[in-house]
Amino acid sequence: MARYTESKCRLCRREGGKLFLKGDKCYGNSCPFEKRPVAPGQHGSARKKVSEYGLQLREKQKTKRIYGVLEGQFHHYYEMADRMKGITGENMLSLLERRLDNVIYRMGVGASRNVARQLVTHAHFTVNGRPVNIPSYLVKAGDVIAVKESRKDNKYFTEIKQMKKGSMPQWLDFNPEKLEGKIIALPKREDIDTQIAEHMIVELYSK
C-alpha cells in the first residue's frame, strides 16, 4: 500500500493549519508550523486567488490527511455515506471516526492517528475478544476494544495504565486500568470536533 514518507509538518503547512499528525509535538513551541505557517515551496508565502473548486479540493485533501487515508479509500467512504440515510457529509465523517485506528487515538491510547495505526497493525488489540489488525476496521455500537492480555505488560501499555481517565468523545468510554474501551454509540456530527467543512467535499464529489 502506498504511504506518505516525507515530513508530516509539510502537510500542515500546505493545508494552512495544524492537522495534529505528530502528537504532543503539535501542541508545543517546537511545532514547525508555528515557525513557518506558510505553504511549502519557493512561492509558499505568495498570495493566491483560490477558486471554488480549489477550496473544495483543499478541504478534501485536508480531511484525507487528518485521517490518514488515500484517495481510493476516501472516495469509498463517500460512496458508502451517499447510500446511507441522512446527510451524506455527516455520514462520511461518522464512518471515518469509526475506523479502529481513529478510535484508538480518540481513546488516548495513541498520541496520534499514525501511532494508533501502528499499534493496530502490530496486532495489539482485540474487538469483542477477537484479534483485529486492520486499521480501517469499522467499529459498531456496543463493541468492546481491549489490549491483548499478552501485550498488557508491554512498557508502552503499562504507562497507559498509569494515566488518568481524561475527557473523550461522548460516544466512547475507556478504562486505563483495564486497558479496555467500549463504543457507547455511533458518532454524530456534534461529537466530532475536527474542523472540517464536509459539505464542500460532497459538492466536489457530486459534480
Sequence and secondary structure as in RCSB ss.txt:
>XXXX:A:sequence
MARYTESKCRLCRREGGKLFLKGDKCYGNSCPFEKRPVAPGQHGSARKKVSEYGLQLREKQKTKRIYGVLEGQFH
HYYEMADRMKGITGENMLSLLERRLDNVIYRMGVGASRNVARQLVTHAHFTVNGRPVNIPSYLVKAGDVIAVKES
RKDNKYFTEIKQMKKGSMPQWLDFNPEKLEGKIIALPKREDIDTQIAEHMIVELYSK
>XXXX:A:secstr
     S HHHHHHHHTS    SGGGGGSTT HHHH  S SSTTTTS     HHHHHHHHHHHHHHHHT  HHHHH
HHHHHHHHSSS HHHHHHHHHHTBHHHHHHHTTSSSSHHHHHHHHHTT EEETTEE   TT B  TT EEEE GG
GTTSHHHHHHHTS      TTEEEETTTTEEEE S   GGG  S   HHHHHHHHT 
